[in-house]
Amino acid sequence: QVQLVESGGGLVQAGGSLRLSCAASGRTFSRYAMGWFRQAPGKEREFVAAISWSGGSTYYADSVKGRFTVSRDNAKNMVYLQMNSLKPEDTAVYYCAAAPTRITNQPMGVIRNARTYDYWGQGTQVTVSS
């Protein structure tokens, strides 16, 4: 099992950047695929990005492709989401999640499904003003 804590959220103007961090603890963190999800008030939780155990494969929602970058540093037990060119529609609570399964070569329907991920952080608020 793994425990996750997000940080780095805040208020930023449209066009700006933020980097979210996810600190992990627990047994064999490096063997988990990691995902980022977000949820705006009144909306369903939405897939943002994912990264494989080794960091060799990454996946993005169409809405953030080219603007966001997911990475991980297993030696530091950290996962990151670099967010550039932020838009007001990016405003949401962002969650880090861990999956004990391989996601490389899995269909996007599996990778973007929140039920694929067993462990979740408490979230960090990102607000983008126009």
C-alpha positions in Angstrom: 0.0 0.0 0.0 1.0 3.6 -0.5 0.1 7.0 1.1 0.0 10.1 -1.2 0.1 13.8 -0.4 -0.3 16.5 -3.0 1.1 20.0 -2.9 1.8 23.0 -5.1 -1.7 24.2 -5.9 -2.6 27.8 -5.8 -4.0 30.8 -7.7 -2.5 31.8 -11.0 -3.5 34.0 -14.0 -4.4 32.5 -17.3 -1.2 31.7 -19.3 0.8 31.1 -16.2 2.4 27.9 -14.8 2.3 25.7 -11.7 4.1 22.5 -10.7 2.2 20.1 -8.6 4.0 17.5 -6.5 2.9 14.2 -5.0 4.9 12.8 -2.2 4.5 9.0 -1.7 5.3 6.8 1.2 4.9 3.1 1.8 6.2 -0.2 0.4 7.6 -0.4 -3.1 6.3 2.9 -4.4 8.4 2.6 -7.6 6.3 -0.4 -8.7 3.1 1.7 -9.0 1.8 3.4 -12.1 0.7 7.0 -11.2 -2.1 9.1 -12.4 -3.3 12.7 -12.0 -7.0 13.5 -12.0 -9.0 16.7 -11.4 -12.5 17.5 -10.3 -14.3 20.8 -10.6 -17.4 21.6 -8.4 -20.5 19.8 -9.7 -18.5 17.7 -12.2 -17.2 14.2 -12.4 -13.6 13.4 -11.6 -11.6 13.7 -14.9 -8.4 12.0 -16.0 -5.5 14.4 -16.7 -2.2 12.4 -17.1 -0.5 9.1 -16.1 3.0 7.7 -16.0 4.2 4.1 -15.9 6.3 2.5 -13.1 9.6 3.3 -14.8 8.5 6.7 -16.2 9.1 5.4 -19.7 5.5 5.8 -20.8 3.2 8.9 -20.3 -0.4 9.5 -21.2 -2.4 12.7 -21.4 -6.0 13.9 -21.8 -6.6 15.7 -25.1 -7.5 18.8 -23.1 -4.0 19.1 -21.6 -1.8 17.6 -24.3 1.1 19.9 -25.1 0.6 22.0 -22.0 1.1 19.6 -19.1 4.0 17.2 -18.4 3.9 14.3 -15.9 7.2 13.0 -14.5 8.4 10.9 -11.6 11.6 10.5 -9.5 11.4 7.2 -7.8 14.6 7.8 -5.8 12.8 10.7 -4.1 9.4 9.0 -4.0 7.9 11.9 -5.9 5.6 12.4 -8.9 5.1 15.8 -10.6 2.7 17.5 -12.9 4.1 20.6 -14.7 1.3 22.7 -15.9 2.0 25.5 -18.5 -0.3 27.8 -20.4 -3.0 27.4 -17.8 -6.6 28.2 -18.8 -9.6 29.0 -16.6 -11.1 25.7 -17.4 -8.1 24.0 -15.7 -9.5 25.2 -12.4 -10.2 22.2 -10.2 -9.0 20.1 -7.3 -6.1 18.0 -8.5 -5.6 14.5 -7.2 -2.6 12.1 -7.3 -3.4 8.4 -7.6 -1.5 5.1 -7.6 -2.3 1.9 -9.4 -0.6 -1.5 -8.6 -0.8 -2.6 -12.2 1.1 -2.0 -15.4 -0.5 0.6 -17.7 2.0 0.5 -20.6 0.2 -0.7 -23.8 -3.2 -0.7 -22.0 -6.2 0.9 -23.7 -6.8 4.5 -22.9 -10.2 3.5 -21.5 -8.3 1.6 -18.7 -5.6 4.3 -18.2 -8.1 7.1 -17.8 -10.5 5.2 -15.6 -10.3 6.3 -12.0 -11.3 2.7 -10.9 -7.9 1.5 -12.1 -6.2 3.4 -9.3 -6.4 2.0 -5.7 -4.8 4.8 -3.7 -5.6 8.5 -3.7 -4.3 11.7 -2.1 -6.5 14.4 -0.6 -6.1 16.8 -3.4 -4.7 20.3 -4.0 -6.7 23.3 -5.3 -5.7 25.0 -8.6 -7.5 28.2 -9.5 -6.8 29.9 -12.8 -8.2 33.4 -13.2 -9.1 35.0 -16.5 
